[in-house]
C-alpha cells in the first residue's frame, strides 16, 4: 500500500504557537503523537511519500525518527528539508529524495511536488468512464491564506470550459489535493483516501457558506 502526507514539521516547536497553532503541550508531545498515528496506519512493507517539510531536527534526531517510522519512505524536498544536506544525515533512510516526481498509483498518474502546480502534466487526461487519470498532490501552504487562494481559483474555473482536440468543450479539470498532515489528523493516507478527504472538506466549505 502507498500512502502520502505533507508538512509534518517534526521538531518544529513554533508549529504549536504560530501558523498551524497545533496546540500540543510541547514538540515532544507533537512528535510522539505523529509517530504513533503513522505506525498505527503504515505497515513495515508499505510505502509513504512525504511531500516535503519532514523534519527540522538535527541530523541525529531525524535519523532516529526515521528509524522509528514504519514503511519504506520517500521524500519530495520542501523548503524546510535542509537536514538532508547535513553530513551526519543518513540519506539511505529514504528510498529516494527528489524535488519532483511522477508516479502511477492504481492506474492513475500522480504528480508529486511540495509546491502546488495549477497546470500539471496530464491535467486533461480522463479514462473511458470520464474519471480523472491524473492527480496533483502538494503541500507547503498548510491551511493558510495561500490555500484559500487555491480554493478560490478552483471555484472560479468550475464552470469555465475550453475546446480540446476534436472540437469538444470540457470543463477545466482541477485535481489538486493538499496532503497537509493536519487535514488527515496526522495520518498518512492512500490516494483514494486523500480524494475522499478533499471531497469531504469541499462539502464542509459549502455548508459554511
N, C-alpha and C positions, 0 to 999 in steps of 0.2 A: 504494500500500500504506500502511496506517496501523499505526503502532507505538505502544507505551506503555512508560513507565518512570517510576520514582519515586525520590525521595530521593538524587539524585546527590551533592549537597553538594559541588559543585566549590569549591575554595579553602578547604575546611573542614579545617584541619590536625588537629583533635582527633579526627576520624573514624578516624585511623590509630592513635591511642593510647588512646582510650576509646570506649565504646558499641559501635561496629562492630568496632574493632580490625582495620582493613582490612590493615594490615601493609605498606603502601608505605614506601619509604625517606623520602619527603617528599611534600608536597602537589603539587609539580610533577610528580612521577612518577605520582601518582594521576590528576591531570588529563589528562596525556598519554595514559595507557592508556585512560581513558574516552572521550576524543575519538577515538582510533584505533578502538576497538571500535564506537562509534556509527557512524562513517563507513564502516566495513567492511560494515555491515549496511544502512544507510539511504542511499537514492539521493537525488539532488537534487530529484526530483519527489514523493518520499514525504512522509508526514505523521508527526510524532511528538508525542504528547500527554505532557507531563511532569506527573505527579501531585503536584507540589509539592516544595519544598526543593531548588531547582535550583542556586543559587549563593550563596555567602557572600562572594564577591569584591566589589571596588569596582564602581561603575557602569562605569568604563572597562574593567576586567578582564572583566566579564560581557559587555559589548558585543563585545569582541574574541573571546571564547569563542563566542558565538552565531554570529558571522560564520564561524567555522571549522567549525561543525557542519552537516552536510548536512540537507536536507529543510525542509519548512515546519513550524514549531514552534508549539505551543500550550501555555499554562501554566495549570494549576489551582493557585491560590495555596495555599502552605503557610505554616506559622508561621515559616519561615526565609527568606521571599522579600521581605524589606523592601527589597532592592536595586531593585525595580521602582518604588518611590516616590521614588527619588533623582532629582534634577533632571537629571543627566547621563546617566541610563539611557535608552536608545532603545527605547521600548515597541514600536515598529513592527517590531522584530526578532522578536517573537512575532506570529502571526496574530491571536490574541486572548489576553487574560489574564482569567480568571474564577475566582470562588471555588467554583463548582459548575457542572456541565453534564451534559446527557443527549444522547447521540448514537446513531446507528444504524450498526452495523458488520456487513455481510453479513447483513442482515435480522434482526439481534439488537439489542435496546436495550442501551446501555452507560451505566451510572451512574458519573459521574466525580467523586470527592471526595478531597481529601488525607486526610480523616479517615474511618475505616471506619464504615459505616452498617449496623447489623444489620437494620433494617427499611427497605427501599428500594423505590422506585417500580417496579412491575412484577414484584415478587418472585414472585408466584404465577402468572405467565404461562408457559404451555408451548405448543409447537406440536402439530400433529396426531400427530407421531411421539413425543410426550411428552418432547421435548428442551427445555431451558430457553430462554426467549426473552429473558431479561434477566440481565446480569452486573453486579456492583458492583465496580469497580476502585478501589483505595485505596493509600495509602502511610502515612507518619507513624510507624508503630510499628516499622519496621525488623525486626530479628529478635530482639525483646526479650520480656520477661515479658508485656507487653501483647499481643503476637502469640500467645503461649502461651494467654492467656485467651480470645482469639478462637477459637483452635482447640478449646479446652475447650468453649466454647459450641457450636461446630459439632458436636462429637461428642455433646454432650448432647441435641441435638434430632434426631439421625439417625433415631430410632425414635418421635418424637413426631408425632402426627397431629392434624389439625384438620378440621372439617367445613366444606366450602365450599358455594357456591350449588348447589342441586340435590341436596344431601344426601350428596355424595361425600366420603369421608375421604381426605386426602392427607398425605404426609409434608411437614413444613415445609421449603421449599426453602432452600438455603444456597449461593449462587453468589457469594460474596465472594472476591476474589483480591487478595492483596498483591503489588503490582508493584515491590517493593523491588529496587533495582538489583543488589544482591549475589546475589539469587536467580537472576538471569539472567546472572551473570558480567559485569555492567555493559553488557549489550547490550539495546537496545530490542527488544521482541518484539511480534508481532501478537496479537490476541485469542486465536486458536486456539493459538498457541504458549504464551501465558500459561495457558490452560486445561490444556494438557498439562504444563507446568511445575508447576502446582499439584497435578495428579493424581500426578505422579512424587514430589513432596515428601510427599504424604499416604501413598503406598505406602512410602516410606523411613521415615516415622514409625512405621507399623505394624510394619515389620520390626525396629525398635529396641525395641519393647515386648515 
